Amino acid sequence: MTATQIIETVNQLKPNSYSEDFMVQWLNEIEGMIFDEVIKPSKAGKDKTLIPINPMENPEQQLLAPDNFAQMYTYYLMAKIDFSDCETGRYNNDIAMFNSEYSSFCAWYNRNFPPNEQMGIRV
């Protein structure tokens, strides 16, 4: 799944006035969180570096999570829109759905890519 596809989905589900640049910035936030909290501590992520999303330079760049977790990105952008619009109730719903999807992604990733023992215990 690409950033452009996620942004198009969000714009269809939740029409808004935010630019693609804002949404790309928000997607880079979640990509950074996924990289730092999930991928980097794994054996598979030990030597990887995060490449920021930039649809203008690389429109086909895939997001870090596989396509079956695309809803995670959608809910995150919808939550950011609602938060920015001071829509507290809608924000709470969207962020709860995001947290559920994010937890599912973390569990899937940890089952498939074991943690790096050298990282030690993370609390």
Secondary structure in CASP SS format (residue, H / E / C, confidence):
PFRMAT SS
TARGET T0000
AUTHOR 0000-0000-0000
METHOD secondary structure of the structure
MODEL  1
M C 1.00
T E 1.00
A H 1.00
T H 1.00
Q H 1.00
I H 1.00
I H 1.00
E H 1.00
T H 1.00
V H 1.00
N H 1.00
Q H 1.00
L H 1.00
K C 1.00
P C 1.00
N C 1.00
S C 1.00
Y C 1.00
S C 1.00
E H 1.00
D H 1.00
F H 1.00
M H 1.00
V H 1.00
Q H 1.00
W H 1.00
L H 1.00
N H 1.00
E H 1.00
I H 1.00
E H 1.00
G H 1.00
M H 1.00
I H 1.00
F H 1.00
D H 1.00
E H 1.00
V H 1.00
I H 1.00
K C 1.00
P C 1.00
S E 1.00
K C 1.00
A C 1.00
G C 1.00
K C 1.00
D C 1.00
K C 1.00
T C 1.00
L C 1.00
I C 1.00
P C 1.00
I C 1.00
N C 1.00
P C 1.00
M C 1.00
E C 1.00
N C 1.00
P C 1.00
E C 1.00
Q C 1.00
Q E 1.00
L C 1.00
L C 1.00
A C 1.00
P C 1.00
D H 1.00
N H 1.00
F H 1.00
A H 1.00
Q H 1.00
M H 1.00
Y H 1.00
T H 1.00
Y H 1.00
Y H 1.00
L H 1.00
M H 1.00
A H 1.00
K H 1.00
I H 1.00
D H 1.00
F H 1.00
S H 1.00
D C 1.00
C C 1.00
E C 1.00
T H 1.00
G H 1.00
R H 1.00
Y H 1.00
N H 1.00
N H 1.00
D H 1.00
I H 1.00
A H 1.00
M H 1.00
F H 1.00
N H 1.00
S H 1.00
E H 1.00
Y H 1.00
S H 1.00
S H 1.00
F H 1.00
C H 1.00
A H 1.00
W H 1.00
Y H 1.00
N H 1.00
R H 1.00
N H 1.00
F C 1.00
P C 1.00
P E 1.00
N C 1.00
E H 1.00
Q H 1.00
M H 1.00
G C 1.00
I C 1.00
R C 1.00
V C 1.00
END
